[in-house]
């Protein structure tokens, strides 16, 4: 029997502008997440930047079941590459499309 990998997606807001397209910023985020989640938990979560919607909003993909620990780890991160920043999880979903729709509503309302 072939099992399909179940993923969850998190819409995250940063308090300062980030360029997660650069490898340095993505690696710094991975290091900080691993520091707060623990190496094994981070490895099992398999968190990746799925999309960057703006300079302050991005989507993380991760394995299902690790949403709570990753959200908690994000709240503890206060610095990223010697820049002060904070993260807030806006929404969790099973599809990227629904998070993009939520971001569009958020961007047009504020």
N, C-alpha and C positions, 0 to 999 in steps of 0.2 A: 504494500500500500504506500502510495506517495503522499506525503503530507505537504501542504502548502504552508510556506512560512508566513506567519501572522505578524504584521507590523502595526505599530501605532505611530502617530505623528503628533508633534507638539508645536503649536504656534507660540513663539517666544518673542518678547519685547526686551530690548536692551535699553539701558538708561543713557548710554552714549553711543555714537555712531560706530559701527563695526564693518569691516570689509572681510567677510568670511570666504570670499573668493580667493583670498591670498592664503597660501599654505601655512604661513606663520600664525595667523589668527586662528585658523581651524585647529592647528596643533596645540596652541595655547589653551583653547577651550577644551580639547580632549584631555590635556594634562590636568587641568583644574577639575574636570568632572571625575577623572580617575582618582584624584587625590581625595575628593569628598565621598565618592561612592565606594572606593576600594578597587584595586586592579581587577580582581575576579568578577565582581559585580558589573563593572564597566565593560569588561570583555563580553560578558554574557548579554548585556543590554544591546551591544553593537550599535551605539548611537553614532549617527552621521548627520551632517548638514545636508538636507534634501533640497532646500531652496532658500535663496535670500530674496525677500520681497521688497525690502527697502534697506536703508542704512541702519535702521533700528529694529526691523522685524525679520525673522527668519523661521524656517521650519526644520525641526529635527526629526529624523526617523529613528525608530528603535524597536527592538523586539517586544512583543506584547508581554505584559506582566511586570515591566520595569519602569512604567510611567511614574509611579509614585516616588521611587528612589531617585530617578533622574530629575524630577521636578524639585525634590528636596535639595539635591546637590546644586542645582542652578541657583537656588535662593541663597546658598552659602558663598557663592563666588562674588567677591567684591573687587577684585583686580584681574585684569587680563592684559598681558604684555605690558606691564608697568603703567597701565591706564586704569583709572578708577571707573568701575562700571557695576551695574546690578542687572539682574535678569528677573523677568516676571513671565510666568506661563499664562497665556491668555486662554488657550483651549486645547483639548486633546481630542483626536479623532482617528478614525480608521482609514480616512482618505485624505490626500493632499488637497483635492478639489474643494472639499467642504471647508478646509482651513483657509484656502485662498478666497472663498466666498465670504467667510467671516472677516478676513482682513479687509476686503473691499468695503464691507459695511462699516467697519471700524474707521477706515481711512476717509470715507465720505461723510461720516457723521461728525468727525472731530476736526 
